[in-house]
Amino acid sequence: MFRGLWAILKKEVIHIKRDPATRFVLAIPLIELLIFGYAIDTDVKYVNTVVFDLNRDAESRQLVKEFENTRSFKIVGEVHSDRELQSAIVSGQAKVGIKIPPDYSANLVNGRQAQVQVVIDGSESTTALQALNSSQQLGFLKSLAIEGLSPAEFKIDIRPRLLFNPNLESANFFVPGLIGIILQLVTVFLTAFAIVRERERGTLEQLLVTPVSKGGLILGKLLPYTVIGFGQTVVVLLLMVFLFRVPVSGSVTLLLILSLLFLIPALGIGIVISTFAKNQGEAMQMSLMSMLPSFLLSGFVFPRESMPLIIYLISFLIPATYYLEILRGIILRGAGIAALWDEALVLAAFGVLFMALSALRFKKHLG
């Protein structure tokens, strides 16, 4: 089935060493990481929020409604313990947790200060900053509504607590996401260019008349770029830890395994592009077009919850959406496979879909 695989592997490694364009593409990850890691910043609305209401009275329900009315918070569920609240944030189900104590109403009635804790996922710095500012502003306005007093005598005391990124550093949010964007960029570009380059030089047809099976040809051309993509992942992870000081909170082994899983649909996209592109210029344009949705709609820059419904639904069709959730989950929140198995399953499904489509397109094109 994979006859001639070793010969194609050796040939592709020689191409990689000799092609100046390949060396330029390999330099792109370092340039992007340095530029975007220091330069990008942004903002949001409708942050997914869970409520832990120990008071369960009219006053606490009113407070929850007022949180929603700010349009900065979107109540997506209710939890019944501190452990459930923590789990909801670690898994990515919610970015904010509101904990209302059992004596909230009693303190208001008796003229005492009522404390409310707002637990915020700090792994997404812009979202966290919005939640922090909105919760503090709500406490300020609600206190003034009760009676005009000095800040020290406010009746409502909102006490935010930031998890995972307490200093709200933008690098902690953007740099992990850059790993996903860079990995897709490298694999799609290199794979698409490798096959189109063969066609332009007239060597693809020559390979087909050699004793090499189509399976061996495809796999032989993909494996070197799989190794390169995986190597780039390790490089940017090291830069993230030692240059940007963003530690990996979860399992490094799990992170590398799921990164390898993400390579499969990324490589498939590259092959599909190569079957449509007639030259390297077209391959470049198509590759850039495939990258734009990943860059803009995956949640890398703009939080998906703030997007219009139709755009939000389209974002579910982008593999990078799930990989970015995996990256931020493992690196920033310390999430394990129990919290990320659904993202991993979707990536595996995308991998099967794109590799099957790429194989069909490649064989049809060669035929």
C-alpha positions in Angstrom: 0.0 0.0 0.0 2.8 2.4 0.9 5.4 1.2 -1.7 8.2 3.7 -2.3 7.5 5.6 1.0 11.1 5.8 2.0 12.3 7.1 -1.3 9.6 9.9 -1.3 10.6 10.8 2.3 14.3 11.2 1.3 13.3 13.2 -1.7 11.1 15.5 0.3 13.7 16.1 3.0 16.2 17.1 0.2 13.6 19.6 -1.2 13.1 21.1 2.2 16.8 21.7 2.6 17.3 23.2 -0.8 14.2 25.4 -1.2 14.7 29.0 0.0 10.9 29.5 0.2 10.6 26.7 2.8 13.3 28.3 5.0 11.3 31.6 4.8 8.1 29.9 5.9 9.9 28.3 8.8 11.0 31.7 10.0 7.4 33.0 10.0 6.4 31.5 13.4 9.2 33.3 15.3 8.3 36.6 13.6 4.6 36.2 14.3 5.1 35.2 17.9 7.3 38.2 18.6 5.0 40.7 16.8 1.6 39.5 17.9 2.7 38.4 21.4 3.6 42.0 22.3 1.2 44.0 20.2 -2.4 42.6 20.3 -5.1 43.6 22.8 -9.0 43.7 22.7 -12.4 43.8 24.6 -16.0 42.0 25.1 -19.7 41.5 26.2 -21.9 38.7 27.3 -19.4 36.7 29.2 -20.6 33.2 30.1 -21.4 33.2 33.8 -22.6 30.7 36.4 -24.3 31.6 39.7 -23.8 30.0 43.2 -26.7 31.5 45.2 -26.6 30.5 48.8 -29.2 33.1 49.7 -32.0 32.2 47.3 -34.2 35.2 48.1 -35.8 38.0 46.1 -32.8 40.3 46.7 -30.3 37.8 45.4 -32.4 37.0 42.3 -32.6 40.7 41.7 -28.9 41.0 41.9 -28.4 38.3 39.3 -30.8 40.1 37.0 -28.8 43.3 37.4 -25.6 41.4 36.5 -27.3 40.3 33.3 -28.7 43.7 32.6 -25.2 45.1 32.3 -24.8 43.0 29.1 -21.4 42.1 30.3 -22.6 38.8 31.8 -24.6 36.0 30.3 -26.0 33.6 32.9 -25.5 30.1 31.5 -26.3 28.0 34.6 -26.4 27.5 38.3 -24.0 25.6 40.5 -24.4 24.3 44.0 -20.9 24.2 45.5 -17.6 25.9 45.3 -16.2 22.8 43.6 -18.8 23.0 40.9 -18.1 26.7 40.4 -14.4 26.0 40.1 -15.0 23.1 37.7 -17.2 25.2 35.4 -14.5 27.7 35.0 -11.6 25.2 34.6 -13.6 23.3 31.9 -14.3 26.5 30.0 -18.1 26.3 30.5 -18.0 29.7 32.2 -15.6 32.6 32.4 -17.2 34.1 35.6 -18.8 32.7 38.7 -21.0 34.8 41.0 -21.2 33.6 44.6 -23.9 35.2 46.8 -23.6 34.4 50.5 -26.5 33.1 52.7 -26.6 36.3 54.7 -26.8 38.6 51.7 -30.5 39.7 52.2 -30.2 39.8 56.0 -27.2 42.2 55.8 -29.1 44.5 53.4 -32.2 44.6 55.6 -30.1 45.3 58.8 -28.0 48.0 57.1 -24.8 46.0 57.1 -22.4 45.5 54.2 -23.4 42.6 52.0 -20.4 40.9 50.3 -20.7 39.2 46.9 -17.7 37.2 45.4 -17.2 37.3 41.7 -14.7 34.6 40.5 -13.2 35.5 37.2 -11.2 33.4 34.7 -8.1 35.5 34.2 -6.7 33.3 31.4 -8.5 35.6 28.8 -7.2 39.0 30.0 -9.6 41.2 28.0 -12.6 39.2 29.0 -11.5 39.2 32.6 -10.8 42.9 32.6 -14.3 43.6 31.3 -15.9 41.3 33.9 -13.8 42.9 36.6 -14.8 46.5 35.7 -18.5 45.7 35.1 -18.8 43.9 38.5 -17.2 46.7 40.4 -19.3 49.3 38.6 -22.4 47.3 39.4 -21.5 47.3 43.1 -20.9 51.0 43.0 -24.1 51.9 41.3 -26.2 49.5 43.4 -24.8 51.0 46.6 -25.6 54.5 45.4 -29.1 53.4 44.6 -29.7 52.2 48.2 -28.4 55.5 49.7 -25.7 58.0 48.8 -22.8 57.3 51.1 -19.0 57.3 50.9 -17.3 54.2 49.3 -16.3 53.0 52.8 -20.0 52.7 53.7 -21.3 51.1 50.6 -24.0 48.5 51.3 -22.9 46.2 48.4 -19.3 45.1 48.4 -18.4 43.2 45.2 -15.1 41.4 45.7 -13.7 40.0 42.4 -11.2 37.2 42.5 -9.1 36.5 39.3 -8.1 32.9 38.5 -5.3 31.7 36.3 -4.1 35.2 35.2 -4.4 37.5 38.2 -2.3 40.3 36.7 -4.4 40.3 33.5 -1.3 40.1 31.2 -2.3 40.1 27.5 0.6 37.7 26.7 -1.0 35.0 28.8 -4.1 35.2 26.6 -2.6 35.7 23.2 0.6 33.7 23.2 -1.1 30.3 23.8 -3.6 31.1 21.0 -0.7 32.0 18.7 0.6 28.4 18.9 -2.6 27.2 17.2 -2.5 29.8 14.5 1.2 29.3 13.9 0.9 25.5 13.7 -1.9 25.7 11.2 -0.1 28.3 9.2 3.1 26.3 8.9 1.4 22.9 8.1 -1.1 24.3 5.5 1.5 26.5 3.7 4.2 23.8 3.5 1.9 21.0 2.5 0.1 23.0 -0.2 3.4 24.3 -1.6 5.1 20.9 -1.5 2.6 19.3 -3.9 2.0 22.4 -6.1 5.8 22.8 -6.5 6.0 19.2 -7.8 3.3 20.0 -10.4 5.0 23.3 -11.5 8.4 21.5 -12.0 6.8 18.6 -13.8 8.1 16.1 -11.3 4.7 15.0 -10.0 3.8 13.1 -13.2 7.3 11.5 -13.1 6.7 10.2 -9.6 3.4 8.6 -10.8 5.2 6.5 -13.3 7.7 5.2 -10.7 6.9 2.1 -8.6 5.5 4.2 -5.9 1.9 3.7 -4.7 -0.4 6.8 -4.3 -0.7 6.0 -0.6 3.1 6.0 -0.3 3.4 9.2 -2.3 0.8 11.1 -0.1 2.2 9.8 3.2 5.8 10.3 2.2 5.1 13.9 1.4 3.1 14.5 4.6 5.4 12.9 7.2 8.3 15.4 6.9 5.9 18.4 7.3 4.2 16.6 10.2 7.6 16.5 11.9 8.3 20.1 11.0 4.9 21.3 12.3 5.4 19.4 15.6 8.9 20.8 15.9 7.6 24.3 15.5 5.0 23.6 18.2 7.8 22.6 20.6 9.8 25.8 19.7 7.0 28.2 20.2 6.1 26.4 23.5 9.6 27.0 24.7 9.5 30.6 23.6 6.2 31.0 25.4 7.6 29.6 28.7 11.1 31.2 28.7 10.5 34.4 26.7 7.0 35.4 27.7 7.0 33.7 31.1 3.7 31.9 30.5 4.0 28.5 32.4 2.1 25.4 31.3 -0.3 24.7 34.2 -1.5 21.3 32.9 0.1 18.2 31.3 2.7 18.9 28.7 2.3 15.3 27.4 -1.4 15.8 26.9 -0.7 19.2 25.2 1.7 17.6 22.7 -0.5 14.7 22.0 -3.5 16.9 21.2 -1.3 19.2 19.2 -0.3 16.2 17.0 -4.0 15.5 16.7 -4.6 19.0 15.4 -2.0 18.5 12.7 -4.1 15.9 10.9 -6.9 18.3 9.8 -4.4 21.1 9.1 -2.4 18.8 6.8 -5.7 17.7 5.1 -6.5 21.4 4.4 -3.1 21.8 2.8 -3.6 18.9 0.5 -7.1 20.0 -0.5 -5.7 23.5 -1.4 -2.9 21.9 -3.5 -5.5 20.0 -5.6 -7.2 23.3 -6.5 -4.2 25.5 -6.9 -2.4 25.5 -10.3 0.7 27.3 -9.2 2.4 28.5 -6.0 0.8 32.0 -6.3 -2.7 30.4 -6.2 -1.6 28.2 -3.3 -0.5 31.2 -1.4 -3.8 33.0 -1.9 -5.9 30.0 -1.0 -3.8 29.3 2.1 -4.2 32.9 3.3 -8.0 32.7 2.7 -8.1 29.5 4.8 -6.2 31.2 7.5 -8.5 34.3 7.8 -11.4 32.5 9.4 -9.1 30.7 11.8 -7.5 34.1 12.7 -10.7 36.1 13.1 -13.5 33.6 14.1 -11.7 31.0 16.3 -11.6 33.2 19.4 -7.9 34.0 19.0 -8.6 37.7 18.8 -12.3 38.3 19.3 -14.3 36.4 21.9 -16.8 34.1 20.1 -19.6 34.8 22.5 -19.7 38.4 21.3 -20.1 37.5 17.6 -23.4 37.7 15.7 -25.3 34.3 15.9 -24.6 33.3 12.3 -20.9 34.0 12.7 -20.8 32.3 16.0 -22.3 29.1 14.4 -19.8 29.3 11.6 -16.9 29.3 14.1 -17.9 25.7 15.1 -16.8 24.6 11.6 -13.2 25.8 12.2 -10.7 23.2 13.7 -8.6 26.0 15.2 -11.6 26.9 17.4 -11.3 23.7 19.3 -7.5 23.6 19.4 -7.4 27.1 20.9 -9.7 26.0 23.7 -7.4 23.0 24.3 -4.3 25.2 24.4 -5.8 27.8 26.8 -7.4 25.0 28.8 -4.2 23.1 29.4 -1.7 26.0 29.5 -3.6 28.5 31.6 -6.3 26.6 33.5 -4.6 23.3 34.0 -7.5 21.4 32.4 -7.1 17.6 31.8 -8.6 15.3 29.2 -11.8 15.0 31.3 -12.5 18.6 30.5 -11.2 18.6 27.0 -12.3 15.2 25.6 -15.1 16.8 23.5 -12.7 19.2 21.8 -10.3 16.4 21.1 -13.1 14.2 19.7 -14.2 17.0 17.3 -10.6 17.5 16.2 -10.4 13.8 15.4 -13.6 14.0 13.4 -12.2 17.0 11.5 -9.0 15.0 10.9 -10.9 12.1 9.4 -13.1 14.4 7.3 -10.2 16.5 5.8 -7.9 13.6 5.2 -10.6 11.6 3.5 -11.6 14.6 1.4 -7.9 15.4 0.6 -7.3 11.8 -0.4 -10.3 11.7 -2.8 -9.4 15.1 -4.3 -5.8 14.1 -4.7 -6.5 10.8 -6.4 -9.2 12.4 -8.6 -6.8 15.2 -9.6 -4.0 12.7 -10.4 -6.4 10.6 -12.4 
